[in-house]
Amino acid sequence: MEINRKNIDKLNAVITVNIQAADYKDQVEKVLSNYKKNANIPGFRKGHIPMGMVKKQFGKAVLIEEVNKLIQEKLNEYLKKEEIDILGNPLPKNEAEIDWTGEDFSFEFELGLAPEFTVDVTKKATVHYQIEADKAMIENQIKTIRNQYGKLIAKDKAEAGDELTGTFSNEEQEIDHKATFDLDLVKGKKQREALIGATVGVEVTLNTKGLFKEERDLERMLGISADKAKDLKTDVVFTIAEINKREKAELNQELFDKLFGPGNVSSEKELKEKIKEDAERQFVQQSDQKLLNDVIDTLIDNTKFDLPEDFLKRWIQSTGEAKLTQEEAAAEYERSVKGLRYQLIEGKLREEHEELQLKFEDLNAYANEMIKMQMMQYGHPNPSDEEVTGIVARIMSNEDEVRRMSEQLNTKNLLAFFKANAKLKTKKVNYEDFIKQAYA
């Protein structure tokens, strides 16, 4: 057998595999001998079929199968030995032209070659948002806490600031949803005036257009989708079941202890500090995810290299259960090219930076850490080493769990790498501004 490679350009090559009868003859004879022993052909006892008949009936199919097996085996060995980095899989070029009546065969395969490029994570700055809990957010959280832990006082007649519980209904729009809301959430003056002074059991007709200050409140109160809420302009009947005045909880030691445990917070100042600390800890995850996405987008946009586009479109067209048209394959390529470019960039980073190369001991340590955290959350803060080791062993024997943890650890490592090495521009914002700027 002889294998030759011809480079068309930097991104495309053709591999020629020449096979002689000596390469496959013994294996084909072996398979046909097994067919002779085991095949069931009417008119012949099992194992007594003439070899000529076996070859006539099965010879070509066996030849094609065994030659293709040999080609795949030797082609993969060649690509590995020569360290040829390809995209997709080799595409047969002259498959339809092979004359299977001969003894020697020559197969050609097209290759799409991975491009050569460098990755510079310092080329362009990426914004790293540091989200701060501002005074307004802290005060709003304190208001929420005082309401949550306060007392409800039942009333007969609604006044500003009261909470109403009842059912919104509109048969035509299939709305029948029970909800509780603060009267202060109602936006329209006429709508609010229609509710103030109403009593338990009364039905009040309201219009959905601009009913609440926030559009998401309309979704929640009426139990409808965001798309439906966006353009909904209709009357709904609100039947009042309860009217309550909420007496806010006092900011005292009893409340502090309920929230954070005995003695951990002892003043309103410490309460605000604790709320700020907890909120900003939660914001870190959102900020980190945004940073990761933005650095990835920056790398894709600023790491320039060409791809064997025509080859990849033909490869996409040939793979999968249903064969795609050229137009469908081109559309699929456009959908997937950004992901492919990032796969290559990430692969280059892992190749060049040891801290991004996932090792078994790292994954095992990560699994131990995750198990201990989960056990702590479920009230078991000091598990024994034997308990943790046993659980980790079960997890590591599950392929799906190992894949999931590997992805998590890879993401964690990438984030740490980008924070340490990428060109970042820190920007301090409150949460509201973060949402506006980051997801505008």
C-alpha positions as CSV (number, residue, x, y, z in Angstrom):
1,M,0.0,0.0,0.0
2,E,1.2,3.5,-0.8
3,I,-0.2,6.8,0.5
4,N,0.7,10.1,-1.0
5,R,-0.3,13.7,-0.2
6,K,-0.5,16.6,-2.5
7,N,-1.1,20.1,-1.1
8,I,-3.5,22.2,-3.3
9,D,-3.0,25.2,-1.1
10,K,-2.5,26.0,2.6
11,L,-6.0,24.9,3.5
12,N,-6.7,22.0,1.0
13,A,-4.9,18.8,0.1
14,V,-5.6,15.5,-1.7
15,I,-4.5,12.1,-0.3
16,T,-4.1,9.3,-2.7
17,V,-4.2,5.7,-1.4
18,N,-2.9,3.0,-3.7
19,I,-3.9,-0.6,-2.8
20,Q,-2.7,-3.8,-4.4
21,A,-4.3,-7.2,-4.2
22,A,-1.6,-8.4,-1.7
23,D,-2.9,-5.8,0.8
24,Y,-6.4,-7.2,1.1
25,K,-6.5,-10.7,-0.5
26,D,-5.8,-12.8,2.6
27,Q,-8.5,-11.0,4.6
28,V,-11.1,-11.3,1.8
29,E,-10.4,-15.0,1.5
30,K,-10.7,-15.4,5.3
31,V,-14.1,-13.7,5.3
32,L,-15.4,-15.7,2.3
33,S,-14.3,-18.9,4.0
34,N,-16.4,-18.0,7.0
35,Y,-19.3,-17.3,4.7
36,K,-18.8,-20.7,3.1
37,K,-19.0,-22.3,6.6
38,N,-22.0,-20.4,7.8
39,A,-24.1,-19.1,4.9
40,N,-27.6,-20.6,4.3
41,I,-28.2,-21.1,0.5
42,P,-31.2,-23.2,-0.6
43,G,-30.2,-26.6,-2.1
44,F,-26.9,-26.8,-0.2
45,R,-26.1,-28.2,3.3
46,K,-24.6,-25.6,5.6
47,G,-20.8,-25.7,5.2
48,H,-20.9,-27.5,1.8
49,I,-21.4,-24.6,-0.5
50,P,-19.0,-24.4,-3.4
51,M,-16.5,-21.6,-3.0
52,G,-17.2,-20.5,-6.5
53,M,-20.8,-19.9,-5.7
54,V,-19.8,-18.1,-2.4
55,K,-17.5,-15.8,-4.4
56,K,-20.1,-15.2,-7.1
57,Q,-22.8,-14.3,-4.5
58,F,-20.8,-12.5,-1.9
59,G,-17.4,-11.8,-3.4
60,K,-17.9,-8.2,-4.5
61,A,-19.6,-7.0,-1.4
62,V,-16.9,-8.6,0.8
63,L,-14.2,-7.1,-1.3
64,I,-15.7,-3.6,-1.1
65,E,-16.3,-3.8,2.7
66,E,-12.8,-5.1,3.5
67,V,-11.0,-2.6,1.2
68,N,-12.9,0.3,2.7
69,K,-12.0,-1.0,6.2
70,L,-8.4,-1.2,5.2
71,I,-8.5,2.3,3.7
72,Q,-10.0,3.9,6.8
73,E,-7.5,2.2,9.1
74,K,-4.4,3.1,7.1
75,L,-5.7,6.6,6.3
76,N,-6.2,7.4,10.0
77,E,-2.8,5.9,10.8
78,Y,-1.2,8.1,8.2
79,L,-2.9,11.3,9.4
80,K,-1.8,10.6,12.9
81,K,1.7,9.7,12.0
82,E,2.2,12.8,9.8
83,E,0.4,15.0,12.4
84,I,-1.9,16.4,9.8
85,D,-4.6,18.6,11.5
86,I,-7.7,18.4,9.5
87,L,-11.2,19.9,9.8
88,G,-14.2,17.5,9.4
89,N,-13.4,14.2,7.8
90,P,-11.7,13.2,4.5
91,L,-14.1,13.3,1.6
92,P,-13.9,10.6,-1.1
93,K,-13.1,12.2,-4.4
94,N,-13.2,9.4,-7.0
95,E,-15.4,6.9,-5.3
96,A,-17.8,6.6,-8.2
97,E,-15.0,5.9,-10.7
98,I,-13.5,2.8,-8.9
99,D,-13.6,-0.3,-11.1
100,W,-14.1,-3.2,-8.6
101,T,-13.5,-5.8,-11.2
102,G,-9.8,-5.2,-11.1
103,E,-7.2,-6.1,-8.4
104,D,-5.4,-2.8,-7.8
105,F,-7.2,0.3,-6.7
106,S,-6.4,4.0,-6.3
107,F,-8.5,6.1,-4.0
108,E,-8.4,9.9,-3.6
109,F,-9.6,11.9,-0.6
110,E,-9.9,15.6,-0.2
111,L,-8.7,17.1,3.1
112,G,-9.7,20.4,4.7
113,L,-6.6,21.5,6.6
114,A,-6.7,23.5,9.9
115,P,-5.2,27.0,9.4
116,E,-2.1,28.2,11.1
117,F,-2.7,31.3,13.3
118,T,-1.8,32.9,16.6
119,V,-4.0,34.0,19.4
120,D,-3.3,37.3,21.2
121,V,-5.6,37.8,24.2
122,T,-4.1,41.3,24.8
123,K,-4.9,42.7,21.3
124,K,-8.1,44.5,22.2
125,A,-9.6,45.5,25.6
126,T,-12.8,43.9,26.9
127,V,-15.0,45.6,29.5
128,H,-15.0,43.8,32.9
129,Y,-18.1,45.0,34.7
130,Q,-17.9,45.2,38.5
131,I,-21.5,45.4,39.7
132,E,-22.1,47.4,42.9
133,A,-25.2,47.3,45.0
134,D,-26.0,51.0,45.2
135,K,-28.0,52.8,47.9
136,A,-31.3,52.6,46.0
137,M,-31.0,48.8,45.6
138,I,-30.1,48.3,49.3
139,E,-33.0,50.5,50.4
140,N,-35.4,48.6,48.1
141,Q,-34.1,45.3,49.5
142,I,-34.7,46.5,53.0
143,K,-38.3,47.5,52.0
144,T,-38.8,44.1,50.5
145,I,-37.6,42.4,53.7
146,R,-39.8,44.6,55.9
147,N,-42.8,43.8,53.8
148,Q,-42.0,40.1,53.7
149,Y,-41.6,39.8,57.4
150,G,-44.4,42.3,58.3
151,K,-48.0,41.6,59.2
152,L,-51.1,41.7,57.0
153,I,-54.1,43.5,58.4
154,A,-57.3,42.6,56.6
155,K,-59.5,45.5,55.4
156,D,-62.9,46.0,53.7
157,K,-62.1,49.0,51.5
158,A,-59.0,49.6,49.4
159,E,-56.7,52.5,49.9
160,A,-53.4,53.6,48.3
161,G,-50.6,51.3,49.4
162,D,-52.8,48.4,50.1
163,E,-52.4,44.9,48.7
164,L,-55.2,43.4,46.6
165,T,-55.8,39.7,46.0
166,G,-58.2,38.6,43.4
167,T,-58.8,37.0,40.0
168,F,-58.2,38.6,36.6
169,S,-60.6,37.2,33.9
170,N,-61.4,37.6,30.2
171,E,-63.1,34.6,28.6
172,E,-62.2,35.7,25.0
173,Q,-58.5,36.0,25.8
174,E,-58.6,32.8,28.0
175,I,-57.5,34.8,31.0
176,D,-58.4,33.4,34.4
177,H,-55.6,34.0,36.9
178,K,-55.4,34.7,40.6
179,A,-52.9,37.3,41.6
180,T,-51.8,39.6,44.5
181,F,-50.4,43.0,43.9
182,D,-49.6,46.3,45.6
183,L,-51.9,49.2,44.4
184,D,-48.8,51.3,43.9
185,L,-47.8,49.1,41.0
186,V,-50.9,50.2,39.0
187,K,-49.8,52.8,36.5
188,G,-52.8,54.6,35.1
189,K,-54.5,57.2,37.3
190,K,-58.1,56.1,36.1
191,Q,-57.2,52.5,36.7
192,R,-55.9,53.2,40.2
193,E,-58.9,55.3,41.1
194,A,-61.2,52.5,40.0
195,L,-59.6,50.3,42.6
196,I,-59.3,52.7,45.4
197,G,-62.4,52.6,47.5
198,A,-63.5,49.2,46.1
199,T,-64.5,46.5,48.6
200,V,-64.1,42.8,48.9
201,G,-66.3,40.9,46.3
202,V,-66.5,43.8,43.9
203,E,-65.7,43.3,40.2
204,V,-63.6,46.1,38.7
205,T,-63.2,46.4,34.9
206,L,-59.6,47.4,33.9
207,N,-57.8,47.9,30.6
208,T,-54.6,46.0,30.1
209,K,-52.9,48.7,28.1
210,G,-50.5,50.4,30.6
211,L,-52.1,48.8,33.5
212,F,-48.9,48.3,35.5
213,K,-45.7,50.3,35.7
214,E,-43.7,47.3,34.5
215,E,-44.7,45.2,31.5
216,R,-43.4,42.0,33.2
217,D,-46.0,42.7,36.0
218,L,-48.8,42.3,33.4
219,E,-47.4,38.9,32.4
220,R,-47.2,37.8,36.0
221,M,-50.6,39.1,37.2
222,L,-52.5,37.9,34.2
223,G,-50.6,34.6,33.8
224,I,-49.8,35.3,30.1
225,S,-46.7,35.1,27.9
226,A,-44.4,38.1,27.2
227,D,-45.4,38.1,23.5
228,K,-49.1,38.2,24.4
229,A,-48.6,40.9,27.1
230,K,-46.6,43.2,24.7
231,D,-49.5,44.2,22.4
232,L,-52.5,43.2,24.6
233,K,-55.1,45.9,24.7
234,T,-58.4,44.6,26.2
235,D,-60.6,44.9,29.2
236,V,-60.2,42.4,32.1
237,V,-62.5,42.0,35.1
238,F,-60.7,41.9,38.5
239,T,-62.8,40.3,41.2
240,I,-61.5,41.3,44.6
241,A,-61.1,38.5,47.1
242,E,-58.9,40.2,49.8
243,I,-57.8,43.6,50.7
244,N,-54.8,43.8,53.1
245,K,-52.7,46.6,54.6
246,R,-49.1,45.4,55.2
247,E,-47.6,46.6,58.4
248,K,-43.8,46.6,57.9
249,A,-41.6,44.7,60.2
250,E,-39.4,46.7,62.6
251,L,-35.7,46.8,62.0
252,N,-34.7,45.2,65.3
253,Q,-32.6,42.4,66.7
254,E,-35.4,39.9,66.3
255,L,-35.6,40.5,62.6
256,F,-31.8,40.5,62.2
257,D,-31.6,37.2,63.9
258,K,-34.3,35.7,61.7
259,L,-32.5,36.8,58.6
260,F,-28.9,36.0,59.4
261,G,-28.8,33.9,62.6
262,P,-28.3,35.0,66.2
263,G,-25.8,37.8,66.7
264,N,-24.5,38.0,63.2
265,V,-26.1,41.4,62.5
266,S,-26.8,43.9,65.3
267,S,-27.7,47.2,63.6
268,E,-29.3,48.8,60.5
269,K,-25.8,49.8,59.3
270,E,-24.6,46.2,59.6
271,L,-27.8,45.0,57.8
272,K,-27.0,47.3,54.8
273,E,-23.4,46.1,54.7
274,K,-24.6,42.5,54.8
275,I,-27.2,43.1,52.0
276,K,-24.5,44.8,49.9
277,E,-22.0,42.0,50.4
278,D,-24.5,39.2,49.6
279,A,-25.9,41.1,46.5
280,E,-22.5,41.8,45.1
281,R,-21.4,38.2,45.6
282,Q,-24.4,37.1,43.5
283,F,-23.6,39.7,40.9
284,V,-20.1,38.2,40.3
285,Q,-21.5,35.2,38.5
286,Q,-23.4,37.4,36.0
287,S,-20.4,39.7,35.6
288,D,-18.1,36.7,35.0
289,Q,-20.5,35.1,32.4
290,K,-20.7,38.4,30.6
291,L,-16.9,38.8,30.6
292,L,-16.4,35.2,29.3
293,N,-18.9,35.8,26.4
294,D,-17.3,39.2,25.6
295,V,-13.7,37.9,25.6
296,I,-14.8,35.0,23.3
297,D,-16.5,37.4,20.9
298,T,-13.5,39.7,20.9
299,L,-11.1,36.8,20.1
300,I,-13.3,35.6,17.3
301,D,-13.5,39.1,15.8
302,N,-9.8,39.8,16.2
303,T,-8.1,36.5,15.5
304,K,-7.8,36.4,11.7
305,F,-7.5,33.2,9.7
306,D,-9.0,31.6,6.6
307,L,-11.0,28.4,6.5
308,P,-11.3,25.8,3.7
309,E,-14.9,27.1,3.2
310,D,-15.8,25.2,0.0
311,F,-14.5,21.9,1.5
312,L,-16.4,22.5,4.7
313,K,-19.7,23.2,2.9
314,R,-19.3,20.0,0.9
315,W,-18.4,18.1,4.1
316,I,-21.6,19.5,5.8
317,Q,-23.6,18.5,2.7
318,S,-22.3,14.9,2.9
319,T,-22.7,14.3,6.6
320,G,-25.9,13.6,8.6
321,E,-28.8,11.2,7.9
322,A,-30.5,13.5,5.3
323,K,-28.3,14.8,2.5
324,L,-28.5,18.5,2.2
325,T,-28.7,20.7,-0.9
326,Q,-25.8,23.1,-1.7
327,E,-28.0,26.0,-0.5
328,E,-28.9,24.2,2.8
329,A,-25.2,23.2,3.4
330,A,-24.1,26.8,2.8
331,A,-26.7,28.1,5.2
332,E,-25.6,25.6,7.9
333,Y,-22.0,26.6,7.4
334,E,-22.9,30.3,8.0
335,R,-24.8,29.2,11.2
336,S,-21.9,27.2,12.5
337,V,-18.7,29.0,11.3
338,K,-18.5,31.3,14.4
339,G,-18.6,28.2,16.7
340,L,-16.0,26.5,14.5
341,R,-13.7,29.5,14.6
342,Y,-13.9,29.6,18.4
343,Q,-13.2,25.9,18.7
344,L,-10.0,26.4,16.8
345,I,-9.1,29.4,18.9
346,E,-9.8,27.6,22.2
347,G,-7.9,24.6,21.0
348,K,-4.9,26.8,20.2
349,L,-5.0,28.3,23.7
350,R,-5.2,24.9,25.4
351,E,-2.3,23.7,23.2
352,E,-0.1,26.7,24.2
353,H,-1.1,27.1,27.9
354,E,-0.6,24.2,30.3
355,E,-3.1,25.6,32.9
356,L,-5.9,25.2,30.3
357,Q,-5.1,21.5,29.8
358,L,-7.6,19.4,31.7
359,K,-5.9,16.7,33.8
360,F,-7.6,13.8,35.6
361,E,-6.3,14.9,39.0
362,D,-7.8,18.4,38.4
363,L,-11.2,16.9,37.5
364,N,-11.1,14.6,40.5
365,A,-10.2,17.6,42.9
366,Y,-13.0,19.6,41.3
367,A,-15.5,16.8,41.9
368,N,-14.4,16.6,45.5
369,E,-14.9,20.3,45.9
370,M,-18.4,20.2,44.4
371,I,-19.5,17.3,46.5
372,K,-18.4,18.9,49.7
373,M,-20.2,22.1,48.8
374,Q,-23.4,20.3,48.0
375,M,-23.3,18.3,51.2
376,M,-22.8,21.5,53.1
377,Q,-25.9,23.0,51.5
378,Y,-27.9,20.0,52.6
379,G,-26.8,20.3,56.2
380,H,-23.8,18.0,56.3
381,P,-20.8,20.5,56.7
382,N,-18.1,18.0,57.8
383,P,-18.4,14.8,55.6
384,S,-15.7,12.2,56.1
385,D,-13.1,11.6,53.4
386,E,-14.5,8.1,52.9
387,E,-18.0,9.5,52.2
388,V,-16.7,12.1,49.7
389,T,-14.4,9.6,48.0
390,G,-17.2,7.1,47.5
391,I,-19.5,9.6,46.0
392,V,-16.8,11.0,43.7
393,A,-16.0,7.4,42.5
394,R,-19.6,6.9,41.5
395,I,-19.7,10.2,39.7
396,M,-16.4,9.5,37.8
397,S,-17.8,6.2,36.5
398,N,-20.7,8.0,34.8
399,E,-19.7,9.4,31.4
400,D,-22.5,12.0,31.3
401,E,-21.4,13.4,34.8
402,V,-17.7,13.4,33.8
403,R,-18.6,15.3,30.6
404,R,-20.7,17.8,32.5
405,M,-18.0,18.4,35.1
406,S,-15.3,18.7,32.5
407,E,-17.3,21.4,30.7
408,Q,-17.8,23.3,34.0
409,L,-14.1,23.0,34.9
410,N,-13.0,24.0,31.4
411,T,-15.2,27.1,31.7
412,K,-13.8,27.9,35.1
413,N,-10.2,27.6,33.9
414,L,-10.9,29.7,30.8
415,L,-12.4,32.4,33.0
416,A,-9.5,32.5,35.3
417,F,-7.1,32.5,32.4
418,F,-8.9,35.5,30.8
419,K,-9.0,37.4,34.0
420,A,-5.2,36.9,34.5
421,N,-4.1,37.4,30.9
422,A,-6.6,39.2,28.7
423,K,-6.6,43.0,28.3
424,L,-9.5,44.1,30.5
425,K,-11.0,47.5,31.2
426,T,-12.7,47.5,34.6
427,K,-16.0,49.4,34.8
428,K,-18.0,49.8,38.0
429,V,-21.8,50.1,37.6
430,N,-24.9,49.5,39.5
431,Y,-27.1,46.5,38.6
432,E,-29.6,48.5,36.6
433,D,-26.8,50.2,34.5
434,F,-25.2,46.8,34.0
435,I,-28.4,45.4,32.5
436,K,-28.8,48.4,30.3
437,Q,-25.2,48.5,29.1
438,A,-24.4,44.8,28.9
439,Y,-27.6,43.6,27.2
440,A,-28.8,46.7,25.3
